[in-house]
């Protein structure tokens, strides 16, 4: 968290220290994305027991920024999207794979420094990076194991959202191109990558199990389970309008 605050402070310091101001930009973006919730314990498990599956989602939202010069700007987004992890398991006593799907819904707010080529031609190339703060609004889990009894009276599981950290911190980076459609309007195409800095899973999550007419509190995740990092990449497509200074 301290590292993220330090990076954010550096971004703001740069924003106030550069004198050449070239105006505001605003727009919107949408992105199909692929996400992976990577845990070393799961990666080490043989594929006949646990196997990761490619997981697709979507996100989109508003874009805003300020060009400090022709090549340097400070940007932010307000994004809403769904990501997660699909995987298969082979439970004991079942001679077929069970398909599982976890979906996590986030509001994301990155703070980005963006460098670009000089906008003198139709195409403008850019690269950006910075920290991102995300808030988990809801979570869903389902599988196709028909033995699963969600209303088992002897077990009280937490809500799916309570199994994951409410706040999520990531580093974001991307590279792409802006295509000038008019003097002020640009089509934006860029590849965007994000990687989590904190654990996606909430390791303190617990559930209750009834044993001999009493409730026993148990940890949901195994002891010494490694940190789960989320890796997300996708193609951003959007439009920005440049409020040029006359």
Secondary structure by P-SEA (a helix, b strand, c coil): caaaaaaaaaaaaaaaaccccbbbbbbccccccccccccccccccccccccccccccbbbbbbbbbccccccccccccccbbbbbbbccccccccbbbbbbbbbbbbbbbbbbbbbccccccccccccbbbbbbbbcbbbbbcccccccccccccccccccccccccccccccccbbbbbccccbbbbbbbbbbbbccccccccccbbbbcccbbbbbbcccccccbbbbbbbbbbbbbbbbbccc
